[in-house]
Structures are given as structure tokens and as C-alpha cells.
Amino acid sequence: MERLQPLTCHVCNNSQPQGLIGLGANLQSQSGSPAETLHAALEALNDGNISVQAVSRFRVTQAFPPDSGPDYVNAAAVLTTRLSAQDVLSRLHEIEAQFGRRRAGRWESRILDLDLLALGDAVLPDRAEFMRWHDLAPQSQMSVAPDTLILPHPRLHERAFVLVPLHDIAPGWCHPVLGQTVAEMLAALPESVRRSVRFAERG
């Protein structure tokens, strides 16, 4: 898929809702290597109801927790769609299943992981619930997960493996709650954390 130019405007200013997604894989699929899986998943996602507008460079990041599996290949993409957030999420889960993803537990190695990071300026289910998950203590983050869609993704601002590729294509997207752009959220991370996200050899 041809790499498109980065967005320079805030996605919340568009009449057609734009979505941000994170992609990751660290296991082989029927499509091949993790990088090949991400390319194939992007093609599957570009189905008419969802249009892929921009794709980042592919990056490599260490699995979490450390030594829990092979390194991940990560990327980010900008989408346009008229689907609801829940319908976009359902489509992401359908594509994961098509590639063989089975949800067995958190922090597991994955054939394919597609995360809906944001949809326009939507805050779901509401600001109070977003803040509850945003403020969750690190120890609790390891053991609990929301049973409903939270947007923007409550950990978006602290994950270099999301922000580094997202910076390629949407540096000016502004978080509707935190009021910071992707560029600002990335700059707030320690340099050592930013540097841990490496360019992939291919992708």
C-alpha cells in the first residue's frame, strides 16, 4: 500500500469522522511474517466502509513484559469512515479473527492486534469514564481491562510504540481530553523510551 502524506490538521475538524488505529503483530500468520500480516490487514480494512488514508513506517518494539515473546512490528493508520465507533471496533475484531487471532489473555503474543485509538473528537462512553481508566494505577492496569469501548484509548499518551508511528502520519491530531497533540505527547516521553521504538528492516 502506498504511504500517504502526514495529516497536518486536527482530525476533529473534518466533517467525516477520522479514526486512528494502532497495529501490531509478533507471530507468523497465514500471510507470512508480522510485517506481511500488517500489510494484509490494512488491505482487508480498506473495504469501502472504511478507507485507509495514511499508514506510518513500520517499527519494531520489544514485547511486554520483557522476554514474553518475539519483538513486535508496530504501525499506525488514519482512517475515514461513517461507521460508529463500535462498528469500527467490531470490524477490527473481525479482521483479527480472519488472520487467526484468538483472545486468550492479556500480554500474550499475537498474530494480529488492531486497536481503535480514536475516532474524531469522540470521548466514549463519557468523560468521567475515560478519566477513570486514564487515571488507573499502573498495578491495576496489569490486571483489569474495561468491558466497554473507551475512546480515546486511555493509554495512548504513554505508549511510545503507538505515538512514534502515529507521529509519522498525524502529528497534529489533538487529544480531545488532554488537549495535547501527538507531537506533544511524544515529546513528553523520556528520550530512552522514544529511542526504544526502532525502524523495521522492511515495511
Secondary structure, 3 states (H helix, E strand, C coil): CCCCCCCCCCHHHCCCCEEEEEEEECCCECCECHHHHHHHHHHHHCCCCEEEEEECCCEEECCCCCCCCCCEEEEEEEEEECCCHHHHHHHHHHHHHHCCCCCCCCCCCCCCEEEEEEECCCCECCHHHHHHHHCCCHHHHCCCCCCCCCECCCCHHHCHHHHHHHHHHCCCCECCCCCCEHHHHHHCCCHHHHHCCEECCCC
